[in-house]
Amino acid sequence: MDSLEVSVLDQEIVDALQISPRASWASVGRALGVSEITVARRWRSLETRGLAWTGIALHPGVSYGAVLEVRCAPREIDNLANGLAQHPDVSTLGQTTGSYNLFAIIIATTLEGVLDAVHGGLPELIGATEVRTNLFHQMTGGVDWRQGILSAAEERQIQDERRRSHGDAHRLLATHDRDLFLALSADARAPISSVARGLARHPDAVSRRLAELEAANQVTFRCDVSRPAFDLQLGALVLMKTPPLESENTARALGLQRETRFCASVVAEANVILVVGLHDLADAERLLARLAVDHPDGEIVDRRVLTRMFKIHGRLLDDQGRSVGHVPVDPWIRSRA
């Protein structure tokens, strides 16, 4: 596979799609001052090289889940991670420094689905020395994130089209939306006509339903990248202990930070878990210093550096962070309905 090199234009295209993953190439081209043919060609190159991709996710507010902290022998890390990565409700999986050297995020539409996963649904965990489970009832940020490269004017231009594409919200996410969700899991930009054909539905009905779900904050589209290629060599996982009544507010505030990749208030002694992207180790020190200033009532219980991601929201990654496969995230996989 070729290099991780990306151009300034590549970065701008990705930033535009992180604002609106289904934006037309024409609107992206207008915002960036290049032709839509150029935008489409550059995006195809990024996709083909495994450096960027799009997909669909549950909106953070409707995601039940758990963060698993896993301790295992170093020689077992790859086998354990490769096994866990095949589960459709294990959305994200990474290796960290520290005694708990793996972490996994489980996503479901119900608490019962999360509990089924942690109570024997992930047999690979038999190979772990210890597992710590942190339950959450919603995420507070990080499902979709941005590099923040485009100017305010360019951003508004992309957002204007996105707002025009939304319809009025009627029905909330339901089990019968599962097939539509999975159809867009590998490519949020898949043409409505082909999605509708695969689901044996009318294109207008599919388009209308997607607009309803997005407008009602039930789903969100996302654009992600090979993070090392986009100067995000590392990450950090931070466990904070805040006053119990402040954990939700703290998590919401942290979820708004640009570097946040995941944040949730969890039921545990360390009641806020934060995952951020880092350019380098110095970024980690700056993050901890800012947390101490912005949240003086919080105590940082533990912090670990993310040295490798095996899976990011369904995308299987190589050791350079490039997409080499896909296990569609299926929050309904353990549904009893």
N, C-alpha and C positions, 0 to 999 in steps of 0.2 A: 504494500500500500504506500501511496506517495506521502509527501511531507505534510506537515501541519501548517504550512505557510498560507496566510490569508491576507488579502489586500485591504486597504482602507475602505474601498467600495463594498467589499464583502462584509466588513463590520457594519457599515451603514445599512446594508440590506437586511442583515440579521436584526439590527436594532429596530428597523421599520416593522419587521414581522413580529418582533416581540411586543410591539405596540398593538398590532392587528394581524394575527397570523394568517387570516384569510383575505387580506387586502389584495386587490387586483394588482397585477404587474404594472398596469398603466398608472395607478395612483402612486405606487412606490416610485416608479420612474419620474413622475412629475415632482414628487417631493425631493428627490435626490438630484434632479436635473440631468437624467440620463434616459435612454430609450427603454421601453418595456422589454424589447428583445434582449438588450444587455442585461437587465435585471434578471429575466428568466434564465438566461444562459449562465450567469454567475451563480444563481441559486441551484441550478441543476448540477453544477460542478461541486458545490459544497455538499449537496446531498449525496452524490455519487461517491465522494471521498469520505463520507461518514463524518463530516465536520459540522453539519447542521441538519436539523429536522424539525418537523412540527407534529403536533398530536392534540388530543383532547384530554381533559382531566375533570374530575368532579370539582366544583367550586369549593374553596377552602371551608366555607360555612356549612357545607352538607357532608363533610368527610368525617366519618368515624375512623378511628385507627389506633395504632400502638407503635411506639418506638421500642424496638428490642435492642438492648445492649448485650452483646454476646462475647463471652470469654472463651477462647479455645487455644490449643497449642499452635504455635506458628506453622508447623508442618501441616495442620489441618485447615488452614485458612482458605486456600484455593478450593479444595474439595467442598467444604461447607458452603462457601460463597456461591460456587457454581450450582450446587443443589438448590439453595434457597432462591437463586435468581430465576429458576424455572417456574416458580409459583406466581400465578397471575395477580394475586393480591399482595405480594411483596413488591411494592412499587419501586423502591430505591434501596440500594445496598452499597455500603462502603467500608473500607478498612481504615482504622484509626490507630494513632499511638495510644499508649496507656494499657492498663491491664484488661479492660474490655476492648478487644481489638477489632470487632466488627459491629456495625449497627445496621439495622434494617427498619424500614417504615412499612407498616401494613395498612392498607386502605380498604374500607368496606362501606356499605350503605347502612349497616345496622351494627349495634353493639354485639348482637349475637354472632354476626359474621366474624368480627374481630376475635371474640372469645373462642370460636371454633378453630380459628387459626392458631392461637397461642396454646390451646389445650389439646395438643396432639396433632394438629393439622399440618405441622411442619416437621416431619420425621427426621429431617437432617439435623435438627437441634440435639438429637441424641448424642451426636459427636462433640457437643460443646461441653466445656467444663462448668460453665455457669451462664444463666440467662436472666436478665433483669427486664421486666415488662413495665412500660409506662403507657397508660391508656389516655387517649384524648377524645373529646367529642367534636372538635373542629380544629382545623388549622387556622392560623391567623395571618399567614403570608408565605410568599416564596413559591407558590405553585407556578405563577408566571412572574418573570423577573426581566430586568432590562439592563443593558450596558449603559444607557444614558448618553449616547453619542450624538443623536440628532438634536438640532436646535428646537426651540419652542415652536417656531413657525412650521418647521418640517413635521414635528410631532402632531400639531393641530391639523395639518392637512391629511395625515393618515387617519387620525381619530374621527375627522368629519365623515369620511366614508363609512367607518365602522358604525357610527351612530345612525347614519341613514339606513344601514342594512338591518337594524333591529326592528322587530315587530313588538306588539303588545304581549305581555306575559299572561297566560291563562292557567295552564295546568303545570304542576310541579313535576320534578323528575320521578319517574315510576319504573317498575320492573320492565314494562314493555318498551322502554327507551334503551334497553341494554344493547340490542342489535345495532341501533344507530350509533351508540357510543363506541362500540367495538369497531364499527366500520370506519370510523375516523381516528382510531387510536394510533395507526401507523403514519397517517398523513392527514393533517387537518385541512390541507389544501385540495384534497380529492374533489373532483368536480361533482356537484350535486347530482348531475345526470347519471354518473356511474354509480354513486352511492345508492340512489333511488332504484336503479336497475338491479343492483345486487340484493336489495331488500324487497323487491317487488312492490314498490310504492311509487306514487306519483311524485315527480320532482318538486312540485309546488308544496306538497304536504311535508316533504322532508325539509325544504328550506324554511317553511313556516315554523315547523317544530324546533329546529335548531335556533331560530331567532327567539322563540318563546323561552327556551331553556337558558339561553345566554342572558336575555334581558331579565329573567327572574333569578339570576345568580345561582343557577343549578349546575351549570357546566362552564368551563372556560377553555379557550384554546391557548396553546403554548408553543413557543419556539425555543428550542434548546440547542446547545452546541457542544462540540468537543472543547471542554473548558481550557485545557492547556493551550490549544490553538488560539484561543481568544484571551490569553494572558491571565488565566485563572488557574495557576499551577496547583494550588492547594485549597483546602477548606478548613473550617474549624467547627467542632461540635462543642457547645457550651451548655452546661447544666447550672441553672441558677435556682436559688432558694429565695422566694419573696414572701412577704406577709400573705397568708392564704387569700384574703379578700382582694389582694392586688395582682394576683397571678394573671388573671384574664386581661386586665388593663396593660400590664407589662408586656404580655405576649402580643397584644394588638399593636402596641407602640413599636416593638421590635420587628413585627411583621411588615411594617411600612418601610423599613430601611432597605436601601437599594441592594446591599450585598446579601440580604437574607435569602436563603434558598428553602428554608423550612423553619417554622416556629409554631409552637403549641404550648398551651397550658396543660399540664399532665397531672394525674393523680399520683403523686409521689412526694417524698421529702424535698427533693429538688424539683420544684413544681413548674419550671419553665425550661423547655429544651429549644435551643437555637442552633441552626446550621447556617453557616455563611460561606461565601466564596472569598478566597484570598489571592492576592497577587504574589505575596511572599510571606515569610515568617514575620517580618516587621509589621505587616498588616495585622497579624494576630495580636501583637502587643498594643497597637493603636486601638483595636477593637475592645480589648479588655479595659484599657484606660477610659474609653468613652462610656462603656457600660457602668463603670464605677462612678463616673460623674453624673450620667443621666438617670441612673437608678440607684441612688445611695442606700435605699432600704433593702436592696437585693444583695445576696451573697453568692459569689461564684463558687460553686461546690466542686466543679471539675471542668477541665477544658482539655480537649484533645485535637490534634491536627489530623485532618483527613488526608491521607497520603495516596489513596487510590479509590476510584469509584468503579464498582463492578456493574452497576445498573442505575440508571436515572429514569424514573417514571416509565418503566417498561423497556427502555433501550439497553441492550447488552453492550458493554464497552470493552475495548481492548486496553492494554496498559498505557496507551497514549490518549485515552478518553474518546476514541473514535467509535461511532456506532458500527457494530458488526453483527447485530441481530436484534430481534424484537420479540418480547413476550407481552402481548397486549395486557395492559392493566385492566383487570375485571373485578370491580368492587362487588359484583353480584355473585361471584364464584361460589360462595358458601351460603348464599341466600336460601332460606327454607320456604320462600313463597312459591 
